[in-house]
């Protein structure tokens, strides 16, 4: 789950006061993508996406799914915590049917993504994750893409759109503007608001780190249930994504991410300039659509608190029907429709 505490503080009290459609078989899109030449290698892993690919990008070997025409306009879809690429498994067919090349990467610390070196610091700070997106685009020779995401993925998409607008043709972000900084993370919230961040405080302790390591699946399932109280996912759906949390770097990345937000740990000096720019809360100038589920149980800001951060063509939509935090998986057509709309802006 993600959210800049400053944005959250601004909109929290408004929040407190306050069908899935099938698509064409993803495998058809995957087969089309596999027919094109790419510098990536095929991974042996199988699933609803078919064989995944891996490519060296920056400090990572990124595992990702790809579908659609290899020369089609690019869409990159970014998942959050504690989710994985399968959040988009029913979104992708809508996009490939419209002629888009779709890339769905595992974030650092998830699935088949691995660090190239054991000596690399396992950094979970937001600017590092956003830089991973740029590195992946460079490795795949994608100059510009539409970016869509939720949770950690929405934050990364926001950051890329704000700092590298020339690389982002359009943006779809669940829960809106999630760019923050360590100073805002130090601001105390009212008790009821702090309660919703229990997992962040838990992970700030060594007991929490050990508990997350030991009970990773139970922890993730609880977050899914709290964040999407009306989404009745089955065990197979959960286990399909939970497998991606069984990554050797996962706990390190998650713990560092949440401790960094509270200012308890340092990041890497090479990201200092990016963090300085993000601390100024830069506006997002590219065409953007923000989405929110009407039953999102995770902390999230009132859209009125961030609408002014989007200075290009902008729309916000509330998705009804008991839709929670994992909006792409709970309402795939609504998410895909937003991507297609922003693509035509």
C-alpha positions as semicolon CSV with decimal commas, in nm:
position;residue;x (nm);y (nm);z (nm)
1;X;0,000;0,000;0,000
2;X;0,125;0,346;-0,079
3;X;0,060;0,705;0,002
4;X;0,251;1,018;0,082
5;X;0,159;1,107;0,438
6;X;0,140;1,477;0,355
7;X;-0,119;1,420;0,083
8;X;-0,294;1,184;0,321
9;X;-0,297;1,441;0,603
10;X;-0,448;1,701;0,373
11;X;-0,736;1,478;0,270
12;X;-0,777;1,233;0,554
13;X;-1,076;1,381;0,730
14;X;-1,276;1,397;0,409
15;X;-1,202;1,031;0,365
16;X;-1,294;0,941;0,723
17;X;-1,620;1,141;0,697
18;X;-1,704;0,986;0,399
19;X;-1,812;-0,613;-1,269
20;X;-1,550;-0,747;-1,391
21;X;-1,551;-0,803;-1,771
22;X;-1,360;-1,079;-1,939
23;X;-1,142;-1,021;-2,243
24;X;-0,976;-1,208;-2,520
25;X;-0,723;-1,467;-2,410
26;X;-0,400;-1,297;-2,303
27;X;-0,204;-1,580;-2,461
28;X;-0,299;-1,456;-2,808
29;X;-0,142;-1,119;-2,734
30;X;0,162;-1,288;-2,583
31;X;0,210;-1,498;-2,895
32;X;0,202;-1,188;-3,113
33;X;0,457;-1,016;-2,891
34;X;0,683;-1,322;-2,892
35;X;0,698;-1,316;-3,272
36;X;0,888;-0,986;-3,271
37;X;1,260;-0,944;-3,212
38;X;1,358;-0,821;-2,868
39;X;1,685;-0,804;-2,673
40;X;1,518;-0,989;-2,386
41;X;1,548;-1,354;-2,295
42;X;1,258;-1,592;-2,231
43;X;1,198;-1,712;-1,879
44;X;1,076;-2,065;-1,808
45;X;0,799;-1,952;-1,577
46;X;0,446;-2,019;-1,702
47;X;0,114;-1,871;-1,599
48;X;-0,176;-1,673;-1,744
49;X;0,077;-1,445;-1,915
50;X;0,264;-1,735;-2,074
51;X;0,646;-1,732;-2,062
52;X;0,788;-1,422;-1,898
53;X;1,089;-1,236;-2,030
54;X;1,395;-1,092;-1,857
55;X;1,616;-0,804;-1,962
56;X;1,910;-0,625;-1,802
57;X;1,803;-0,273;-1,713
58;X;2,011;-0,054;-1,483
59;X;2,098;-0,250;-1,168
60;X;1,837;-0,517;-1,236
61;X;1,747;-0,812;-1,449
62;X;1,381;-0,723;-1,488
63;X;1,123;-0,997;-1,526
64;X;0,824;-0,886;-1,727
65;X;0,527;-0,993;-1,934
66;X;0,483;-0,856;-2,285
67;X;0,192;-0,873;-2,523
68;X;0,062;-0,700;-2,833
69;X;0,228;-0,593;-3,157
70;X;0,602;-0,534;-3,096
71;X;0,592;-0,208;-3,292
72;X;0,269;-0,083;-3,139
73;X;0,256;0,221;-2,911
74;X;0,383;0,121;-2,569
75;X;0,193;0,093;-2,242
76;X;0,377;0,008;-1,918
77;X;0,167;-0,115;-1,625
78;X;0,311;-0,098;-1,272
79;X;0,187;-0,298;-0,973
80;X;0,210;-0,221;-0,602
81;X;0,260;-0,389;-0,265
82;X;0,176;-0,663;-0,181
83;X;0,057;-0,743;-0,534
84;X;0,225;-0,838;-0,860
85;X;0,188;-0,838;-1,239
86;X;-0,130;-1,048;-1,224
87;X;-0,320;-0,739;-1,112
88;X;-0,325;-0,653;-1,483
89;X;-0,395;-0,994;-1,633
90;X;-0,746;-0,893;-1,741
91;X;-0,650;-0,537;-1,836
92;X;-0,396;-0,638;-2,098
93;X;-0,630;-0,804;-2,353
94;X;-0,833;-0,483;-2,389
95;X;-0,515;-0,293;-2,472
96;X;-0,362;-0,545;-2,709
97;X;-0,694;-0,567;-2,896
98;X;-0,658;-0,193;-2,957
99;X;-0,309;-0,239;-3,102
100;X;-0,093;-0,152;-2,803
101;X;0,232;-0,316;-2,700
102;X;0,195;-0,382;-2,327
103;X;0,481;-0,431;-2,082
104;X;0,406;-0,547;-1,727
105;X;0,723;-0,567;-1,515
106;X;0,784;-0,713;-1,173
107;X;0,913;-0,435;-0,948
108;X;1,246;-0,476;-0,772
109;X;1,201;-0,737;-0,502
110;X;0,913;-0,917;-0,676
111;X;0,869;-1,219;-0,899
112;X;1,146;-1,291;-1,148
113;X;1,319;-0,953;-1,113
114;X;1,667;-0,984;-0,963
115;X;1,958;-0,754;-0,881
116;X;2,255;-0,807;-1,109
117;X;2,499;-0,782;-0,819
118;X;2,487;-0,908;-0,465
119;X;2,674;-0,591;-0,365
120;X;2,399;-0,353;-0,477
121;X;2,215;-0,184;-0,193
122;X;1,857;-0,316;-0,167
123;X;1,697;0,024;-0,192
124;X;1,320;0,072;-0,176
125;X;1,306;0,452;-0,192
126;X;1,051;0,584;-0,445
127;X;1,300;0,759;-0,671
128;X;1,490;0,431;-0,715
129;X;1,175;0,247;-0,823
130;X;1,087;0,525;-1,067
131;X;1,439;0,517;-1,209
132;X;1,388;0,145;-1,270
133;X;1,103;0,236;-1,507
134;X;1,329;0,469;-1,708
135;X;1,604;0,205;-1,716
136;X;1,356;-0,053;-1,842
137;X;1,232;0,180;-2,115
138;X;1,591;0,245;-2,221
139;X;1,671;-0,126;-2,228
140;X;1,362;-0,198;-2,440
141;X;1,435;0,103;-2,661
142;X;1,101;0,262;-2,576
143;X;1,133;0,639;-2,595
144;X;0,782;0,719;-2,476
145;X;0,503;0,517;-2,316
146;X;0,168;0,551;-2,150
147;X;0,213;0,466;-1,782
148;X;-0,052;0,314;-1,558
149;X;-0,031;0,193;-1,202
150;X;-0,170;0,158;-0,854
151;X;-0,014;0,168;-0,510
152;X;0,368;0,171;-0,541
153;X;0,320;0,156;-0,917
154;X;0,105;0,470;-0,923
155;X;0,372;0,656;-0,727
156;X;0,642;0,546;-0,972
157;X;0,424;0,646;-1,267
158;X;0,357;0,986;-1,106
159;X;0,730;1,042;-1,053
160;X;0,823;0,952;-1,410
161;X;0,548;1,179;-1,545
162;X;0,666;1,466;-1,322
163;X;1,043;1,436;-1,370
164;X;1,065;1,288;-1,721
165;X;0,751;1,418;-1,899
166;X;0,912;1,360;-2,238
167;X;0,908;0,985;-2,164
168;X;0,541;0,973;-2,060
169;X;0,271;1,016;-2,324
170;X;-0,009;0,983;-2,070
171;X;-0,075;0,870;-1,714
172;X;-0,337;0,662;-1,534
173;X;-0,286;0,668;-1,157
174;X;-0,506;0,502;-0,897
175;X;-0,546;0,728;-0,591
176;X;-0,391;1,020;-0,774
177;X;-0,084;1,220;-0,680
178;X;0,133;1,007;-0,452
179;X;0,464;1,194;-0,470
180;X;0,609;1,263;-0,127
181;X;0,929;1,303;0,071
182;X;1,085;1,209;0,403
183;X;1,008;1,540;0,572
184;X;0,636;1,500;0,515
185;X;0,664;1,146;0,648
186;X;0,778;1,284;0,983
187;X;0,457;1,481;1,038
188;X;0,236;1,310;1,297
189;X;-0,124;1,240;1,204
190;X;-0,434;1,224;1,423
191;X;-0,464;0,886;1,602
192;X;-0,741;0,751;1,379
193;X;-0,532;0,828;1,072
194;X;-0,217;0,678;1,222
195;X;-0,406;0,356;1,293
196;X;-0,449;0,293;0,922
197;X;-0,070;0,292;0,885
198;X;-0,019;0,011;1,139
199;X;0,185;-0,198;0,894
200;X;0,429;0,087;0,837
201;X;0,502;0,117;1,208
202;X;0,520;-0,261;1,242
203;X;0,779;-0,284;0,966
204;X;0,979;-0,010;1,135
205;X;1,073;-0,261;1,407
206;X;1,295;-0,566;1,390
207;X;1,005;-0,769;1,529
208;X;0,801;-0,647;1,231
209;X;1,071;-0,742;0,986
210;X;1,093;-1,090;1,134
211;X;0,714;-1,120;1,137
212;X;0,683;-1,018;0,775
213;X;0,953;-1,265;0,678
214;X;0,785;-1,547;0,871
215;X;0,420;-1,474;0,788
216;X;0,458;-1,313;0,446
217;X;0,155;-1,474;0,284
218;X;-0,070;-1,417;0,585
219;X;0,044;-1,056;0,601
220;X;-0,024;-0,998;0,232
221;X;-0,366;-1,163;0,245
222;X;-0,465;-0,943;0,539
223;X;-0,363;-0,632;0,345
224;X;-0,567;-0,749;0,044
225;X;-0,872;-0,801;0,268
226;X;-0,841;-0,465;0,444
227;X;-0,767;-0,270;0,126
228;X;-1,046;-0,431;-0,078
229;X;-1,316;-0,532;0,172
230;X;-1,576;-0,611;-0,095
231;X;-1,345;-0,803;-0,330
232;X;-1,406;-1,174;-0,271
233;X;-1,091;-1,316;-0,430
234;X;-1,033;-1,690;-0,410
235;X;-0,727;-1,871;-0,281
236;X;-0,596;-1,947;-0,629
237;X;-0,604;-1,579;-0,723
238;X;-0,417;-1,483;-0,408
239;X;-0,159;-1,762;-0,429
240;X;-0,081;-1,674;-0,790
241;X;0,037;-1,331;-0,676
242;X;0,176;-1,438;-0,339
243;X;0,431;-1,651;-0,523
244;X;0,590;-1,328;-0,648
245;X;0,663;-1,222;-0,290
246;X;0,891;-1,524;-0,254
247;X;1,180;-1,321;-0,395
248;X;1,518;-1,314;-0,217
249;X;1,516;-0,934;-0,202
250;X;1,148;-0,879;-0,125
251;X;1,165;-0,826;0,250
252;X;1,468;-0,599;0,222
253;X;1,295;-0,379;-0,037
254;X;0,963;-0,356;0,148
255;X;1,120;-0,282;0,486
256;X;1,354;-0,021;0,342
257;X;1,068;0,146;0,154
258;X;0,852;0,198;0,462
259;X;1,139;0,287;0,693
260;X;1,267;0,539;0,439
261;X;0,930;0,709;0,429
262;X;0,945;0,763;0,806
263;X;1,299;0,899;0,781
264;X;1,440;0,607;0,978
265;X;1,692;0,499;0,712
266;X;1,891;0,672;0,441
267;X;1,860;0,627;0,068
268;X;2,143;0,632;-0,184
269;X;2,330;0,957;-0,259
270;X;2,286;0,910;-0,634
271;X;1,913;0,976;-0,593
272;X;1,956;1,289;-0,380
273;X;1,893;1,532;-0,666
274;X;1,577;1,348;-0,768
275;X;1,451;1,348;-0,410
276;X;1,519;1,721;-0,383
277;X;1,308;1,782;-0,692
278;X;1,031;1,555;-0,563
279;X;1,027;1,736;-0,228
280;X;0,907;2,044;-0,418
281;X;0,593;1,849;-0,521
282;X;0,633;1,908;-0,895
283;X;0,323;1,936;-1,111
284;X;0,238;1,674;-1,371
285;X;0,186;1,826;-1,714
286;X;0,111;1,519;-1,926
287;X;-0,249;1,407;-1,997
288;X;-0,369;1,220;-1,691
289;X;-0,665;1,031;-1,552
290;X;-0,684;0,945;-1,183
291;X;-0,908;0,668;-1,056
292;X;-1,049;0,573;-0,720
293;X;-1,256;0,275;-0,611
294;X;-1,570;0,343;-0,411
295;X;-1,469;0,080;-0,153
296;X;-1,096;0,146;-0,117
297;X;-1,005;0,040;0,235
298;X;-0,646;0,162;0,211
299;X;-0,544;0,515;0,314
300;X;-0,605;0,746;0,021
301;X;-0,644;1,121;-0,031
302;X;-0,952;1,315;-0,130
303;X;-0,919;1,388;-0,504
304;X;-0,982;1,757;-0,434
305;X;-0,648;1,774;-0,250
306;X;-0,444;1,676;-0,556
307;X;-0,643;1,789;-0,861
308;X;-0,430;2,102;-0,889
309;X;-0,112;1,895;-0,927
310;X;-0,226;1,786;-1,275
311;X;-0,192;2,087;-1,503
312;X;-0,240;1,916;-1,839
313;X;-0,557;1,757;-1,967
314;X;-0,701;1,588;-1,659
315;X;-0,998;1,384;-1,542
316;X;-1,082;1,200;-1,222
317;X;-1,321;0,905;-1,202
318;X;-1,476;0,724;-0,909
319;X;-1,529;0,358;-1,002
320;X;-1,844;0,222;-0,837
321;X;-1,948;-0,134;-0,757
322;X;-1,756;-0,213;-0,438
323;X;-1,414;-0,156;-0,599
324;X;-1,121;-0,151;-0,361
325;X;-0,751;-0,067;-0,366
326;X;-0,645;-0,317;-0,634
327;X;-0,854;-0,138;-0,895
328;X;-0,699;-0,289;-1,211
329;X;-0,775;-0,642;-1,096
330;X;-1,115;-0,560;-0,950
331;X;-1,234;-0,339;-1,238
332;X;-1,011;-0,426;-1,536
333;X;-1,229;-0,273;-1,806
334;X;-1,258;0,059;-1,622
335;X;-0,879;0,072;-1,588
336;X;-0,822;-0,025;-1,952
337;X;-1,077;0,231;-2,068
338;X;-0,884;0,502;-1,882
339;X;-0,559;0,397;-2,050
340;X;-0,722;0,404;-2,393
341;X;-0,880;0,742;-2,324
342;X;-0,560;0,906;-2,205
343;X;-0,380;0,755;-2,505
344;X;-0,609;0,947;-2,734
345;X;-0,581;1,276;-2,545
